[in-house]
Amino acid sequence: MARVAVVGAGLGALAAAARLAALGHAVTVLEQAPQVGGKLGWYARDGHGFDTGPSLVTLPRLYRDLFAATGGPLEDAVDLVRLDPAVAYRFADGTRLSVPGDAAAVPAALDVALGAGSGAQWSALMARAEAMWRITEQPFLRSPLAGAATLARLAGSGSDVATVAPWRTLRGLGTAYLRDPRLRTLLDRYATYSGSDPRRAPAVLATVPHVEQAFGSWYVRGGLRRLAEAVAQRAVERGAVVRTGTAVEQVLVEGGRAAGVRLAGGEVLRADVVVSGADAAALYADLLPASRPTRRVRRDLARSTPSLSGFVLLLALRGRTPGLAHHTVLFPDDYDAEFDAVFGVGRHRGAPRPVADPTVYVSAPDDPATRPDDDSESWFVLVNAPRHDPAGGVDWTAPGLADRYAQQVLDVLARRGLDVRDRVRWCVVRTPADLERDTRSVGGSIYGTSSNGARAAFLRPGNASPVPGLFLVGGSSHPGGGLPLVALSAEIVAGLVGPA
Ligand SMILES: Cc1cc2nc3c(=O)[nH]c(=O)nc-3n(C[C@H](O)[C@H](O)[C@H](O)COP(=O)(O)OP(=O)(O)OC[C@H]3O[C@@H](n4cnc5c(N)ncnc54)[C@H](O)[C@@H]3O)c2cc1C
């Protein structure tokens, strides 16, 4: 039995804690915030309740695996609801597209909304994406990152390489398969699921819409934060200790291997294994002593583009919006302008800025747990935003900026047909700076490093650090961010640590 110290109680860390406790280790989770969940947060006031981070669960099977491996079915712990429609899109030209929750029904819905032939184009792309998924799931997503060995596993055959086309961007793949610009916009958006720019992210991100449509879009009744609570509960049932309000100040390294952690206030917790669910950039910059083995990881991190962040409005609304889907996406006229602004490229080279005319995403669960009465709604509104970077980019704490931009987002919503300005009971604004403060994600990047560039996946910090006994889980390490992938990072780490 090893003594395991887990830094942070984000979902990746909690999943690792549950797995390691179930394997017989003595696990202590140390979370600086007063509650568990990290980005999977919750805000409640006056009967309104909001998930402040994720609003969409994909691949719930990975959480079924986690719960099965740690002692009982997921369905006993949370109430999962499959969404239908999965998402309603509104394009700049006024076209509306409601994507069904059942993959088999998607092509017909595309034909109706976008014109005959659209469904066939999308189906051809999804067939390619399914093949990409089959090729990459086991050797890449479910395995530790191992440089050349990972590349060799991925390059199983020439035809597999041609299918995954690592040299191709998501935008390039869309252009090859999809003639309708609205379909290409739809595909582009999936780059943002990893916080990336479709013009630089790899084609293999087409697997994201594939898994979303093939395995469904899901909601957790009562709010997604219940998933974090359930995983924490499972870890505790298996014997883990969870300490909130407990910041880790340093990962101790003795004799070249991880030896425990020092907490704020000076307490030392000795451990045989340290699992860090904190942002990898913060771990390598602040929590670990500088050393030769960690230098290479720092260099790789410095070469990567950080992922985008988000600007969030939590809107407590009077009244209900007839016909509103659970998820609605309102696209702008010029999607590229959004990525230029967020990443400070193209026309905004070197100067990221808040997006003037952003894509707006609204999540409005029809769930009594989120509203004070049946004549109210609670909307989570998200737009892509550059990270908080007072030195070289946007300073989201600049006086007046957050309020001005919140008003701008409400105006954009109104222009695109969802005018709720006279229904706002109150609005809470959460900027990238707030996300950074609350979850210690550097700059408020949602997914650690982005997938911008063909090598990005290989520059992402691996789950086994160069310091023996120190492992990384969560969205800023391999295989990446989002609820499904962090479950995989936990599975990989549990495999690397092994049973007691
Ligand atoms: C606005 C938003 C929308 C999103 N939407 C989706 C979505 O719809 N679907 C989806 O799948 N994903 C979504 N995500 C991403 C998803 O939330 C994360 O990938 C996921 O929650 C996993 O996070 P994590 O395991 O990396 O840990 P995090 O949630 O980043 O948690 C890290 C934890 O470590 C703690 N910590 C850090 N440093 C220390 C320290 N030194 N000592 C102690 N504790 C420390 C932090 O306080 C935090 O609790 C969204 C995220 C955001 C912010």
Ligand as a Chemical Component Dictionary entry (heavy atoms), coordinates in Angstrom:
data_LIG
# 
_chem_comp.id                   LIG 
_chem_comp.type                 NON-POLYMER 
_chem_comp.pdbx_formal_charge   0 
_chem_comp.three_letter_code    LIG 
# 
loop_
_chem_comp_atom.comp_id 
_chem_comp_atom.atom_id 
_chem_comp_atom.alt_atom_id 
_chem_comp_atom.type_symbol 
_chem_comp_atom.charge 
_chem_comp_atom.model_Cartn_x 
_chem_comp_atom.model_Cartn_y 
_chem_comp_atom.model_Cartn_z 
_chem_comp_atom.pdbx_ordinal 
LIG C1  C1  C 0 -16.666 27.473 -18.654 1  
LIG C2  C2  C 0 -16.282 26.029 -18.848 2  
LIG C3  C3  C 0 -17.057 25.210 -19.653 3  
LIG C4  C4  C 0 -16.700 23.882 -19.849 4  
LIG N1  N1  N 0 -17.542 23.083 -20.570 5  
LIG C5  C5  C 0 -17.297 21.757 -20.645 6  
LIG C6  C6  C 0 -18.282 20.878 -21.169 7  
LIG O1  O1  O 0 -19.393 21.285 -21.530 8  
LIG N2  N2  N 0 -17.987 19.558 -21.235 9  
LIG C7  C7  C 0 -16.785 19.062 -20.788 10 
LIG O2  O2  O 0 -16.562 17.853 -20.873 11 
LIG N3  N3  N 0 -15.844 19.884 -20.243 12 
LIG C8  C8  C 0 -16.081 21.202 -20.146 13 
LIG N4  N4  N 0 -15.176 22.026 -19.521 14 
LIG C9  C9  C 0 -13.862 21.479 -19.098 15 
LIG C10 C10 C 0 -13.964 20.716 -17.780 16 
LIG O3  O3  O 0 -14.564 21.523 -16.819 17 
LIG C11 C11 C 0 -12.614 20.257 -17.253 18 
LIG O4  O4  O 0 -11.834 19.687 -18.275 19 
LIG C12 C12 C 0 -12.881 19.206 -16.160 20 
LIG O5  O5  O 0 -13.711 19.739 -15.158 21 
LIG C13 C13 C 0 -11.662 18.576 -15.566 22 
LIG O6  O6  O 0 -10.887 19.427 -14.837 23 
LIG P1  P1  P 0 -9.516  18.975 -14.199 24 
LIG O7  O7  O 0 -9.562  17.570 -13.726 25 
LIG O8  O8  O 0 -8.440  19.347 -15.113 26 
LIG O9  O9  O 0 -9.449  19.834 -12.889 27 
LIG P2  P2  P 0 -9.869  21.337 -12.583 28 
LIG O10 O10 O 0 -11.346 21.447 -12.663 29 
LIG O11 O11 O 0 -9.036  22.296 -13.314 30 
LIG O12 O12 O 0 -9.504  21.391 -11.038 31 
LIG C14 C14 C 0 -8.210  21.585 -10.534 32 
LIG C15 C15 C 0 -8.376  21.680 -9.034  33 
LIG O13 O13 O 0 -7.113  21.724 -8.416  34 
LIG C16 C16 C 0 -7.165  22.690 -7.386  35 
LIG N5  N5  N 0 -5.801  23.165 -7.160  36 
LIG C17 C17 C 0 -4.985  23.758 -8.055  37 
LIG N6  N6  N 0 -3.794  24.043 -7.501  38 
LIG C18 C18 C 0 -3.861  23.579 -6.229  39 
LIG C19 C19 C 0 -2.954  23.576 -5.144  40 
LIG N7  N7  N 0 -1.722  24.089 -5.271  41 
LIG N8  N8  N 0 -3.340  23.035 -3.966  42 
LIG C20 C20 C 0 -4.587  22.499 -3.832  43 
LIG N9  N9  N 0 -5.494  22.508 -4.815  44 
LIG C21 C21 C 0 -5.138  23.023 -6.008  45 
LIG C22 C22 C 0 -8.082  23.768 -7.908  46 
LIG O14 O14 O 0 -8.611  24.563 -6.886  47 
LIG C23 C23 C 0 -9.141  22.925 -8.622  48 
LIG O15 O15 O 0 -10.173 22.569 -7.747  49 
LIG C24 C24 C 0 -15.525 23.359 -19.265 50 
LIG C25 C25 C 0 -14.760 24.170 -18.433 51 
LIG C26 C26 C 0 -15.137 25.490 -18.218 52 
LIG C27 C27 C 0 -14.322 26.345 -17.300 53 
# 
loop_
_chem_comp_bond.comp_id 
_chem_comp_bond.atom_id_1 
_chem_comp_bond.atom_id_2 
_chem_comp_bond.value_order 
_chem_comp_bond.pdbx_ordinal 
LIG C1  C2  SING 1  
LIG C2  C3  SING 2  
LIG C2  C26 DOUB 3  
LIG C3  C4  DOUB 4  
LIG C4  N1  SING 5  
LIG C4  C24 SING 6  
LIG N1  C5  DOUB 7  
LIG C5  C6  SING 8  
LIG C5  C8  SING 9  
LIG C6  O1  DOUB 10 
LIG C6  N2  SING 11 
LIG N2  C7  SING 12 
LIG C7  O2  DOUB 13 
LIG C7  N3  SING 14 
LIG N3  C8  DOUB 15 
LIG C8  N4  SING 16 
LIG N4  C9  SING 17 
LIG N4  C24 SING 18 
LIG C9  C10 SING 19 
LIG C10 O3  SING 20 
LIG C10 C11 SING 21 
LIG C11 O4  SING 22 
LIG C11 C12 SING 23 
LIG C12 O5  SING 24 
LIG C12 C13 SING 25 
LIG C13 O6  SING 26 
LIG O6  P1  SING 27 
LIG P1  O7  DOUB 28 
LIG P1  O8  SING 29 
LIG P1  O9  SING 30 
LIG O9  P2  SING 31 
LIG P2  O10 DOUB 32 
LIG P2  O11 SING 33 
LIG P2  O12 SING 34 
LIG O12 C14 SING 35 
LIG C14 C15 SING 36 
LIG C15 O13 SING 37 
LIG C15 C23 SING 38 
LIG O13 C16 SING 39 
LIG C16 N5  SING 40 
LIG C16 C22 SING 41 
LIG N5  C17 SING 42 
LIG N5  C21 SING 43 
LIG C17 N6  DOUB 44 
LIG N6  C18 SING 45 
LIG C18 C19 SING 46 
LIG C18 C21 DOUB 47 
LIG C19 N7  SING 48 
LIG C19 N8  DOUB 49 
LIG N8  C20 SING 50 
LIG C20 N9  DOUB 51 
LIG N9  C21 SING 52 
LIG C22 O14 SING 53 
LIG C22 C23 SING 54 
LIG C23 O15 SING 55 
LIG C24 C25 DOUB 56 
LIG C25 C26 SING 57 
LIG C26 C27 SING 58 
# 
